[in-house]
Amino acid sequence: MNIAVQIQEVRIKSISVTEDTITAQLVDGRTISVPLAWSWRLSEATPKQRANWEIIGDGQGVHWPDIDEDISVEGMLYGIPAPRPRMSSKFNPRSEKRKRAANHRSKPTG
């Protein structure tokens, strides 16, 4: 028995962002959603910034220019959250505060 299957590339038609979810309407009629927490940039964005998006590629993803965030349809389908960048101690304000305090304590007075 031969079965012909036509595989279509999954593409995003539109997107919406609420306080809890990122929801994509796909060209093939499906709707998929992921937790908003998967995108730390969108989580921290204003409603106006969340509403300003554009489809990238031929629907392979979405770009939010105000916050420089990109989410791919594959990332949404396969469960790939955006990692939050780690602050190096070189740029960590707490580390800088500790260094200044340590330097101040080690300086001789008088």
C-alpha distances in whole Angstrom, upper triangle without the diagonal:
4,7,10,13,16,19,22,25,27,31,34,35,38,40,43,45,47,49,46,43,41,38,36,35,31,30,27,29,29,32,33,36,38,42,44,46,43,45,49,50,48,50,53,53,55,53,54,52,49,49,49,46,44,40,40,37,35,35,34,37,40,44,47,50,53,52,49,46,43,40,36,33,32,35,34,31,31,34,37,40,43,45,49,51,54,57,59,62,64,63,63,66,67,67,69,71,72,72,75,77,77,78,81,82,82,85,88,90,94
4,7,10,13,16,19,22,24,28,31,32,36,37,40,42,44,47,44,41,39,36,34,32,29,28,24,27,27,30,31,34,36,40,42,44,41,43,46,47,46,47,51,50,52,50,51,50,46,46,46,43,41,37,36,34,31,31,31,34,37,41,44,47,50,49,47,44,40,37,33,30,29,32,32,28,29,33,35,38,41,43,47,49,51,55,57,60,61,61,61,64,64,65,67,69,70,70,73,75,75,76,79,80,80,83,86,88,92
4,6,10,12,16,19,21,24,27,29,32,34,36,39,41,43,41,37,35,33,30,28,25,24,21,23,23,27,27,31,33,36,39,40,38,39,43,44,42,44,47,47,49,47,48,46,43,43,43,39,37,34,33,31,28,28,28,31,34,38,41,44,46,46,43,40,37,34,30,27,26,29,29,25,26,30,32,35,38,40,44,46,49,52,54,58,59,58,58,61,62,62,64,66,67,68,70,72,72,74,76,77,78,80,84,86,89
4,7,10,13,16,18,22,25,26,30,31,34,37,39,42,39,36,34,31,28,26,23,21,18,21,22,25,26,29,32,35,38,39,36,38,41,42,41,42,46,45,47,45,45,44,41,40,40,37,35,31,30,28,25,25,25,28,31,35,38,41,44,43,41,38,34,32,28,25,24,27,27,24,25,29,30,34,36,39,42,44,47,51,53,56,57,56,56,59,60,61,63,65,66,66,69,71,71,72,75,76,76,79,82,84,88
4,6,10,13,15,18,21,23,26,28,31,33,36,38,36,32,30,27,24,23,19,18,15,18,18,22,22,26,28,32,34,35,33,34,38,38,37,39,42,41,43,41,42,40,37,37,37,33,31,27,27,25,22,22,21,25,28,31,35,37,40,39,37,34,31,28,24,21,20,24,23,20,21,25,27,30,32,35,39,41,44,47,49,53,54,53,53,56,57,57,59,61,62,63,65,67,67,69,71,72,73,75,79,81,84
4,6,10,12,15,18,20,23,25,29,31,34,37,34,31,28,25,22,21,17,15,13,16,17,20,21,24,27,30,32,34,31,32,36,36,35,37,40,39,40,39,39,37,35,34,34,30,28,24,24,21,19,19,18,22,25,29,32,34,37,37,35,32,28,26,22,19,19,22,22,19,21,24,26,29,31,34,37,39,42,46,48,51,52,51,51,54,55,56,58,60,61,61,64,65,66,67,70,71,72,74,77,79,83
4,7,9,12,16,18,21,23,26,28,31,34,31,28,25,23,20,18,15,13,11,15,15,18,18,22,23,27,29,31,28,29,32,33,31,33,36,36,37,36,36,34,32,31,31,27,25,22,21,19,16,16,15,19,22,25,29,31,34,34,31,28,25,22,18,16,15,18,18,16,17,21,22,25,27,30,34,35,39,42,44,47,48,47,47,50,51,52,54,56,57,58,60,62,62,64,66,67,68,70,74,76,79
4,6,9,12,14,18,20,23,25,28,31,29,26,23,20,17,15,12,10,9,12,13,16,16,20,22,25,27,29,26,27,30,30,29,31,34,33,34,33,33,31,28,28,28,24,22,18,18,15,13,12,12,16,19,22,26,28,31,31,28,26,22,20,16,13,13,17,17,14,16,20,21,24,25,29,32,34,37,40,42,46,47,45,46,48,50,50,52,54,55,56,58,60,61,62,64,66,66,68,72,74,77
4,6,10,12,16,17,21,23,26,29,27,23,20,18,15,14,10,10,9,13,13,15,15,18,19,23,24,26,23,23,27,27,26,28,31,30,32,30,30,28,26,25,25,21,19,15,14,12,10,9,9,12,15,19,22,25,28,27,25,22,18,16,13,10,10,14,14,12,14,17,18,21,22,25,28,30,34,37,39,43,43,42,42,45,46,47,48,51,52,53,55,57,57,58,61,62,63,65,69,70,74
4,7,10,13,14,17,20,22,25,23,20,17,14,11,11,7,7,7,10,10,11,11,14,16,20,21,23,20,20,24,24,22,25,28,27,28,27,27,25,22,22,22,19,17,13,13,12,10,8,7,10,13,17,20,23,25,25,23,20,16,14,10,7,8,12,11,9,12,15,16,18,20,23,26,28,32,35,37,41,42,40,40,42,44,45,46,48,50,51,53,54,55,57,59,60,61,63,67,68,72
4,7,9,11,15,17,21,24,22,19,15,13,9,9,6,6,8,10,10,11,11,14,16,19,20,22,19,19,23,22,21,23,26,24,26,24,24,22,20,19,19,15,13,10,10,9,7,4,5,8,10,14,17,20,23,22,20,18,14,12,9,7,9,12,11,11,14,16,17,18,19,23,25,28,31,34,36,40,41,39,39,41,43,44,45,47,49,50,51,53,54,56,57,59,60,62,66,67,70
4,6,7,11,14,17,20,19,16,12,10,6,6,4,6,9,10,10,9,10,12,14,17,17,20,18,17,21,20,18,20,23,21,22,20,21,19,16,16,16,12,10,7,9,10,8,5,6,7,8,12,14,17,20,20,18,16,13,11,9,7,10,12,11,11,15,16,16,17,18,22,24,26,30,33,35,39,40,37,37,39,41,42,44,45,47,48,50,51,53,54,56,58,59,60,64,65,68
4,7,11,14,17,21,20,17,13,11,7,5,5,5,9,9,10,10,11,13,16,19,19,22,20,19,23,22,19,22,24,22,22,20,20,19,16,15,15,12,10,8,10,11,9,6,9,10,10,13,15,18,20,21,20,18,15,13,12,10,14,16,14,15,18,19,20,20,21,25,27,29,33,35,38,41,42,39,40,41,43,45,46,47,49,50,52,54,55,56,58,60,61,62,66,67,70
4,7,11,14,17,17,14,11,8,6,5,7,8,12,11,11,10,11,12,14,17,16,19,18,17,20,19,16,19,21,19,19,16,16,16,13,11,12,9,9,8,11,13,12,9,11,10,9,11,13,16,18,18,18,16,14,12,12,11,15,16,13,15,18,19,19,19,20,23,25,27,31,33,36,40,40,37,38,39,41,42,43,45,47,48,49,51,53,54,55,57,59,60,64,65,68
4,7,10,14,14,10,7,6,4,6,9,11,14,13,12,10,10,9,11,13,12,16,15,14,17,16,13,15,17,15,16,13,14,13,10,9,10,8,9,9,12,15,14,11,12,10,8,10,11,14,16,16,16,13,12,10,11,11,14,14,12,14,17,17,17,17,17,21,22,25,28,30,34,37,37,35,34,36,37,39,40,42,44,45,46,48,50,51,52,54,56,57,61,62,65
4,7,10,11,8,6,5,7,8,12,15,17,15,14,11,11,9,11,12,11,14,14,13,16,15,11,13,16,13,13,11,12,12,8,7,10,9,11,12,15,18,18,14,16,13,11,12,12,15,16,16,17,14,14,12,14,13,17,16,13,16,19,18,18,17,17,21,22,24,28,30,33,36,37,34,34,34,36,38,39,40,42,44,45,46,48,50,51,53,54,56,59,60,63
4,7,8,6,5,6,9,12,15,18,20,18,17,13,12,9,10,10,8,11,12,11,13,12,8,10,12,10,11,8,11,10,6,7,10,10,13,14,17,20,20,17,17,14,12,13,11,15,14,14,15,13,13,12,15,14,17,16,13,16,19,17,17,15,15,19,19,22,25,27,30,33,34,31,30,31,33,35,36,37,39,41,42,43,45,47,47,49,51,53,56,57,60
4,5,5,7,8,12,14,17,21,22,20,18,15,14,11,11,10,8,11,13,12,14,14,10,10,12,11,11,8,11,12,9,10,13,14,17,18,21,24,24,20,21,18,15,16,14,18,17,16,18,16,17,15,18,18,20,18,16,18,21,18,19,17,17,20,20,23,26,28,31,34,35,32,31,31,32,35,36,37,39,41,42,43,45,47,47,49,51,52,56,56,60
4,6,9,11,15,17,21,24,26,24,21,18,16,13,12,9,7,10,12,12,12,13,10,8,10,10,10,9,12,13,10,12,15,16,19,21,23,26,27,23,23,20,18,18,16,19,18,16,19,17,18,17,20,20,22,20,17,20,22,19,19,17,17,19,19,22,24,26,30,32,33,30,29,29,30,32,34,34,36,38,39,40,42,44,44,46,48,50,53,54,57
4,7,10,13,16,19,23,24,22,19,16,14,10,9,6,5,8,10,11,12,13,10,9,12,13,13,12,16,15,12,14,17,17,20,21,23,26,26,23,22,19,18,19,17,21,20,18,20,17,18,16,18,18,20,17,15,17,19,16,17,14,15,18,18,21,24,26,29,31,33,30,29,30,30,33,34,35,36,39,40,40,42,44,45,46,49,50,54,54,58
4,6,10,13,16,19,20,19,16,12,10,6,6,5,4,8,9,10,12,13,10,9,13,13,14,13,16,15,11,13,16,15,18,18,20,23,23,19,19,16,15,16,15,19,19,17,18,15,15,13,15,14,16,14,11,14,16,13,14,12,14,17,18,21,24,26,30,32,34,31,30,31,32,34,36,36,38,40,41,42,44,46,47,48,50,52,56,56,60
4,7,10,13,16,18,16,14,11,8,5,5,6,6,9,9,9,12,12,9,10,13,13,14,12,15,13,10,11,13,12,14,14,16,19,19,15,15,12,11,13,12,16,17,15,16,13,12,10,12,11,14,12,9,12,14,12,13,12,13,16,17,20,23,26,29,32,34,31,30,31,33,35,36,37,39,41,42,43,45,46,48,49,51,53,56,57,60
4,7,10,13,15,13,11,7,6,4,7,9,9,13,12,12,16,16,12,14,17,16,17,15,16,16,12,12,14,13,14,14,16,18,18,14,14,12,11,14,14,18,19,18,18,15,14,11,12,11,13,13,9,11,14,13,15,14,16,19,21,24,27,29,33,36,37,34,34,35,36,38,40,41,42,44,46,47,48,50,51,53,55,56,60,61,64
4,6,10,11,10,8,6,5,6,9,12,12,15,14,14,17,17,14,16,19,18,19,17,18,17,13,13,14,12,12,11,13,15,14,11,11,10,9,13,14,18,19,19,18,15,13,10,10,8,11,12,9,10,14,14,15,15,16,20,22,25,28,31,34,37,38,36,35,37,38,40,42,43,45,46,48,49,50,52,53,55,57,58,62,63,66
4,7,8,7,6,5,7,9,12,15,16,19,18,18,21,21,18,20,23,21,22,19,20,19,16,15,16,14,13,12,14,16,14,10,12,12,12,15,16,20,22,22,21,18,16,14,13,10,13,15,12,12,16,17,18,19,20,24,26,28,32,35,38,41,42,39,39,41,42,44,45,47,48,50,51,53,54,56,57,59,60,62,66,67,70
4,5,5,5,6,8,11,14,17,18,21,19,19,23,22,20,22,25,24,24,22,23,22,19,18,18,15,14,12,13,14,12,9,10,11,12,16,18,21,23,23,22,19,16,14,12,9,12,14,11,11,15,16,18,19,20,24,27,29,33,35,38,42,43,40,40,42,44,45,47,48,50,51,53,54,56,57,59,60,62,63,67,68,71
4,5,7,9,11,14,17,21,22,25,22,22,26,25,23,25,28,26,27,25,25,24,21,20,20,17,15,12,14,14,10,8,11,12,14,17,20,22,25,25,24,22,19,16,14,11,14,16,15,14,18,19,21,22,23,27,30,32,36,38,41,44,45,43,43,45,47,48,49,51,53,54,55,57,58,60,61,63,64,66,70,71,74
4,6,9,11,15,18,22,23,26,24,24,28,28,25,27,30,29,30,27,28,27,24,23,23,20,19,16,17,16,13,11,13,15,17,20,23,26,28,28,27,24,21,18,16,13,15,17,15,14,17,19,21,23,25,29,31,34,37,40,43,46,47,45,45,47,49,50,52,53,55,56,58,59,60,62,64,65,66,68,72,73,77
4,7,10,13,17,20,22,25,23,24,27,27,24,26,29,28,28,26,26,26,23,21,23,20,19,16,19,19,16,13,15,16,17,21,23,26,28,28,27,25,22,19,17,14,16,18,16,14,18,20,22,23,25,29,31,34,37,40,43,47,48,45,45,47,48,50,51,53,54,56,57,59,60,62,63,65,66,68,72,73,76
4,7,10,14,17,19,22,20,21,25,25,22,24,27,26,27,25,26,25,22,21,22,20,19,17,19,19,17,14,15,15,16,20,22,25,27,27,26,23,20,17,15,12,14,16,13,11,15,16,19,20,23,26,29,32,35,38,41,44,45,43,43,45,46,47,49,50,52,53,55,56,58,59,61,62,64,66,69,70,74
4,7,11,14,15,18,17,18,22,22,19,20,24,23,24,21,23,22,18,18,20,18,18,16,18,19,17,14,15,14,15,18,20,23,25,24,24,21,18,15,14,11,13,14,11,11,14,15,17,18,20,24,26,29,32,35,38,41,43,40,40,41,43,44,46,47,49,50,52,53,55,56,58,59,61,63,66,67,71
4,7,11,13,15,14,15,19,20,17,18,22,21,22,20,22,21,17,18,19,17,17,16,17,19,18,14,14,13,14,17,18,22,23,22,22,18,16,13,12,9,11,11,8,7,11,11,14,14,17,20,23,26,29,32,35,38,40,37,37,38,39,41,43,44,45,47,49,50,51,53,55,56,57,59,63,64,68
4,7,9,12,11,12,16,17,14,15,18,18,19,18,20,19,15,16,18,16,17,16,18,20,19,16,15,13,13,16,17,21,22,20,20,17,15,12,12,10,12,11,7,9,11,10,12,12,15,18,20,23,26,29,32,35,37,34,34,35,36,38,40,41,42,44,46,47,48,50,51,53,54,56,60,61,64
4,6,8,7,9,13,14,12,12,16,16,18,17,20,18,15,17,18,17,18,17,19,21,21,17,16,14,14,16,16,20,21,19,19,15,14,11,12,11,12,10,6,9,10,8,10,9,12,15,16,20,23,26,29,32,34,31,30,32,33,34,36,37,39,40,42,43,45,47,48,49,51,53,56,58,61
4,5,6,8,10,13,11,10,13,15,16,16,19,17,14,16,19,17,20,19,21,23,24,20,19,16,16,17,17,20,20,18,19,15,15,13,14,14,15,12,10,12,13,10,11,9,11,14,15,19,21,24,27,30,32,29,28,29,30,32,34,35,36,38,40,40,42,44,45,46,48,50,54,55,58
4,5,6,8,9,7,6,10,11,13,12,15,14,11,14,16,15,18,18,20,22,23,20,19,16,14,15,14,17,17,15,16,13,13,11,14,15,16,13,11,14,15,12,12,9,10,13,13,17,19,22,25,28,30,27,26,27,28,30,32,32,34,36,37,38,40,42,43,44,46,48,51,52,56
4,5,6,9,8,6,9,12,14,15,18,16,13,17,18,18,20,21,22,24,26,22,21,18,16,17,16,19,18,15,16,13,14,13,15,16,17,14,12,15,16,12,12,8,9,10,10,14,16,19,22,25,27,24,23,24,25,27,29,29,31,33,34,35,37,39,40,41,43,45,48,49,53
4,6,9,9,8,11,13,16,17,19,17,14,17,18,17,19,19,19,21,23,20,18,15,14,15,15,18,18,15,15,12,12,10,12,13,14,10,9,12,12,9,8,4,6,8,9,13,16,19,22,25,26,24,23,25,26,27,29,31,32,33,35,36,38,39,41,42,44,46,49,51,54
4,5,5,6,9,10,13,14,16,13,11,15,15,14,16,17,17,20,22,19,17,14,12,12,11,14,14,11,11,8,9,8,11,13,14,11,11,14,15,12,10,6,5,8,8,12,15,17,21,23,25,22,22,23,24,26,28,29,31,32,34,35,36,38,40,41,43,44,48,49,53
4,6,5,6,9,12,14,16,13,12,16,16,16,18,19,20,23,25,22,20,17,15,14,13,15,14,10,12,9,11,12,15,17,18,14,14,18,18,15,13,9,7,8,6,10,12,14,18,20,22,19,18,20,21,23,24,25,27,29,30,32,33,35,36,38,39,41,45,46,49
4,5,5,6,10,12,13,10,9,13,13,13,16,17,18,21,23,21,19,16,13,12,10,11,10,7,8,7,10,11,15,17,18,15,15,19,20,17,15,11,9,10,9,11,14,15,19,21,22,19,19,20,22,24,25,26,28,29,31,32,34,35,36,38,40,41,45,46,49
4,5,5,8,9,11,8,6,10,11,11,14,16,17,20,22,19,18,15,12,11,9,11,10,8,10,8,10,10,14,16,18,15,14,18,19,16,15,12,10,12,12,14,17,19,22,25,26,23,22,23,25,27,28,29,31,33,34,35,37,38,40,41,43,45,48,49,52
4,6,8,10,12,11,9,13,14,15,18,19,20,24,25,22,21,18,15,15,12,15,13,11,13,11,13,13,17,18,20,17,16,19,20,17,16,12,11,13,11,14,17,18,22,24,26,22,21,22,23,26,27,28,29,31,33,34,36,37,38,40,42,43,47,48,51
4,7,10,12,10,9,13,14,15,19,21,22,25,27,24,24,20,17,16,13,14,12,9,12,11,14,15,19,21,23,19,19,22,23,20,19,15,13,14,12,14,16,17,21,23,24,20,19,19,21,24,24,25,27,29,30,31,33,35,35,37,39,41,44,45,48
4,7,8,6,6,10,11,12,16,18,20,23,25,22,22,18,15,13,10,11,9,7,11,10,13,15,18,20,22,20,19,23,24,21,20,16,15,16,14,16,19,20,23,25,26,22,22,22,24,26,27,28,30,32,32,34,36,37,38,40,42,43,47,47,50
4,5,5,6,9,10,13,16,19,21,25,27,24,24,20,17,15,12,13,10,10,13,13,16,17,21,22,25,23,21,25,26,24,23,20,18,20,18,20,22,23,26,28,29,25,25,24,26,29,29,30,32,34,34,36,38,39,40,42,44,45,48,49,52
4,5,5,6,9,11,15,18,20,24,25,22,23,20,16,15,12,14,11,12,15,14,17,17,20,21,24,22,21,24,26,24,23,20,19,21,20,23,25,26,30,32,32,29,28,28,30,33,33,33,36,38,38,39,42,43,44,46,48,49,52,52,55
4,5,5,7,10,14,17,19,23,24,22,23,19,16,14,11,12,9,11,14,14,16,18,21,22,25,23,22,26,28,26,25,22,21,23,22,24,27,27,31,33,33,29,29,29,31,34,34,34,37,39,39,40,43,44,44,47,49,49,53,53,56
4,5,5,8,12,15,17,21,22,20,20,17,13,11,7,8,6,7,10,10,13,15,18,20,23,21,20,23,25,23,22,19,18,20,19,20,23,24,27,30,30,26,26,27,29,31,31,32,35,36,37,38,41,42,42,45,46,47,51,51,54
4,6,7,11,13,16,19,21,18,18,15,11,10,7,10,8,9,11,10,12,12,16,17,20,18,17,20,22,20,19,17,16,18,18,20,23,24,28,30,31,28,27,28,30,32,33,34,36,38,38,40,42,43,44,46,48,49,53,53,56
4,6,9,12,15,19,20,17,18,15,12,11,8,10,10,11,13,12,14,14,17,18,21,20,18,21,24,22,22,20,19,22,21,24,27,28,31,34,34,31,31,31,34,36,36,37,40,41,42,43,46,47,47,50,51,52,56,56,59
4,7,11,13,17,18,16,17,14,10,9,6,7,7,9,11,11,12,14,16,18,21,20,19,22,24,23,22,20,19,22,21,23,26,27,31,33,33,30,30,31,34,36,36,37,40,41,41,43,45,46,47,49,51,52,55,56,59
4,7,9,13,14,12,13,10,7,6,4,7,8,10,10,9,9,11,13,14,18,17,16,19,21,21,20,18,17,20,20,22,26,27,30,33,33,30,31,32,34,36,36,38,40,41,42,44,46,47,48,50,52,53,56,57,60
4,6,10,11,9,11,9,6,5,7,8,11,12,11,11,10,11,12,13,17,17,16,19,21,21,20,19,18,21,22,24,27,29,32,35,35,32,33,34,37,38,39,40,43,43,44,47,48,49,50,53,54,55,59,60,62
4,7,7,6,8,6,5,6,9,11,14,15,13,12,10,10,10,11,14,15,14,16,19,20,19,19,18,21,23,24,28,30,33,36,36,34,34,36,38,40,40,42,44,45,46,48,50,51,52,54,56,57,61,62,65
4,6,6,6,5,5,6,10,11,15,15,13,11,9,9,9,10,13,14,15,17,19,19,18,18,17,20,22,23,27,29,31,35,35,32,34,35,38,39,39,42,44,44,45,48,49,50,51,54,54,56,59,61,64
4,5,6,7,9,10,14,15,18,18,16,15,11,12,10,11,13,15,16,17,19,20,19,20,19,22,24,25,29,31,33,37,37,35,36,38,40,41,42,44,46,46,48,50,51,52,54,56,57,58,62,63,66
4,6,8,10,12,16,17,21,21,19,17,14,13,11,11,13,16,16,17,19,21,20,22,21,25,27,28,32,34,36,40,40,38,39,41,43,44,45,47,49,50,51,53,54,55,57,59,60,61,65,67,70
4,5,7,11,14,16,19,19,17,15,12,11,9,8,11,13,13,14,16,18,18,19,19,22,24,26,30,32,35,38,39,37,37,39,41,42,43,45,47,48,49,52,53,54,56,58,58,60,64,65,68
4,7,10,14,16,19,19,16,14,10,9,6,6,8,10,11,11,13,15,15,16,16,20,22,24,27,30,32,36,36,34,35,37,39,40,41,43,45,46,47,49,50,51,53,55,56,58,61,63,66
4,7,10,13,16,15,13,10,7,5,4,5,8,9,9,11,13,14,13,14,13,17,19,21,24,27,30,33,34,31,32,34,36,37,38,40,42,43,44,46,47,48,50,52,53,55,58,60,63
4,7,10,12,12,11,8,6,5,6,8,11,11,11,14,16,16,15,14,13,17,18,20,24,26,29,32,33,30,31,32,35,36,37,39,40,41,43,45,46,47,49,51,52,53,57,58,61
4,6,9,9,7,6,4,7,9,11,14,13,14,17,18,18,16,15,13,16,17,18,22,24,27,30,30,27,28,30,32,33,34,36,38,39,40,42,44,44,46,48,49,50,54,55,58
4,6,6,6,5,6,9,12,14,17,16,15,19,21,19,18,16,14,17,17,18,22,23,26,29,29,26,27,28,30,32,32,34,36,37,38,40,42,43,44,46,47,48,52,53,56
4,5,5,7,9,12,15,17,20,19,19,22,24,23,21,19,16,18,18,19,22,23,26,29,28,25,26,27,30,31,31,33,36,36,37,39,41,42,43,45,47,47,51,52,55
4,6,8,11,14,17,20,22,21,21,24,26,24,22,20,17,19,18,18,21,22,25,27,27,24,24,25,28,30,29,31,34,34,35,37,39,39,41,43,45,45,49,50,52
4,6,9,12,16,18,20,18,19,22,23,21,19,16,14,15,14,15,18,18,21,24,24,21,21,22,25,27,27,28,31,32,32,34,36,37,38,41,42,43,47,47,50
4,7,10,13,17,18,17,18,21,22,20,18,16,12,14,14,14,17,18,21,24,24,21,22,23,26,27,27,29,32,32,33,36,37,38,39,42,43,44,47,49,51
4,7,10,13,15,13,14,17,18,17,14,12,9,12,12,13,17,18,21,25,25,22,23,24,27,28,28,30,32,33,35,37,38,39,41,43,44,45,49,50,53
4,7,10,12,10,11,15,15,15,12,11,9,12,13,15,19,21,23,27,27,25,25,27,30,31,31,34,35,36,38,40,41,42,44,46,47,48,52,53,56
4,7,8,7,8,11,12,11,9,9,8,12,14,16,19,22,25,28,29,27,27,29,31,32,33,35,37,38,39,41,42,44,45,47,48,50,54,55,58
4,5,5,6,9,10,11,9,10,10,14,16,18,22,25,27,31,32,30,30,32,34,35,36,38,40,41,42,44,45,47,49,50,51,53,57,58,61
4,5,5,6,9,10,10,12,13,16,19,21,25,28,30,34,35,33,33,35,37,38,39,41,43,44,46,47,48,50,52,53,54,56,60,61,65
4,5,5,6,8,8,11,12,16,19,21,24,27,30,33,34,33,33,35,37,37,39,41,42,43,45,47,48,49,51,53,54,55,59,61,64
4,6,5,6,5,7,9,12,15,17,21,24,26,30,31,29,29,32,33,34,36,38,39,40,42,43,44,46,48,49,50,52,56,57,61
4,6,5,6,8,10,14,16,19,22,26,28,32,33,31,31,33,34,35,37,39,40,41,43,45,46,47,49,50,52,54,57,59,62
4,6,8,11,13,16,20,22,25,29,31,34,36,34,34,36,37,38,40,42,43,44,46,48,49,50,52,53,55,57,60,62,65
4,6,9,12,15,18,21,23,27,29,33,34,33,33,35,36,37,39,41,41,42,45,46,47,49,51,52,53,55,59,60,64
4,6,10,12,15,18,21,24,27,30,32,30,30,32,33,34,36,38,38,40,42,43,44,46,48,49,50,52,56,57,61
4,7,9,12,15,17,21,23,27,28,27,27,29,30,31,33,35,35,37,39,40,41,43,45,46,47,49,53,54,58
4,6,9,12,15,18,21,24,26,24,24,26,27,28,30,32,32,34,36,37,38,40,42,43,44,46,50,51,55
4,6,9,12,15,18,22,23,21,21,23,24,25,27,29,30,31,33,35,36,37,39,41,42,44,47,49,52
4,6,9,12,15,18,20,18,18,21,21,22,24,26,27,28,30,32,32,34,36,37,38,40,44,46,49
4,6,9,12,15,17,15,14,17,18,19,21,23,24,25,27,28,29,31,33,34,35,37,41,42,46
4,6,9,13,14,12,12,15,16,17,18,21,22,22,25,26,27,28,31,32,33,35,38,40,44
4,6,9,11,10,9,13,14,13,16,18,18,19,22,23,24,25,28,29,29,32,35,37,41
4,6,8,6,6,9,11,10,12,15,15,16,18,20,21,22,24,26,26,28,32,34,37
4,5,6,6,10,11,9,11,14,14,14,17,19,19,20,22,24,24,26,30,32,35
4,5,5,8,8,6,8,11,11,10,13,15,15,16,19,20,20,23,26,28,32
4,6,8,10,7,7,11,12,10,13,15,15,16,18,20,20,22,25,28,31
4,6,9,8,7,11,12,12,13,16,17,17,19,22,22,23,27,29,32
4,5,5,6,9,10,11,13,14,15,17,19,20,21,23,27,28,32
4,5,5,6,9,10,11,12,14,15,16,18,20,21,25,26,29
4,5,5,6,9,10,11,12,14,15,17,18,20,24,25,28
4,5,5,6,9,10,10,12,14,15,16,18,22,24,27
4,5,5,6,9,10,11,12,14,15,17,20,22,25
4,5,5,6,9,10,11,12,14,16,19,20,24
4,5,5,6,9,10,11,12,14,18,19,23
4,5,5,6,9,10,11,12,16,18,21
4,5,5,6,9,10,11,14,16,19
4,5,5,6,9,10,13,14,18
4,5,5,6,9,12,14,18
4,5,5,6,10,12,16
4,6,5,9,10,13
4,6,8,9,13
4,6,9,13
4,6,10
4,7
4
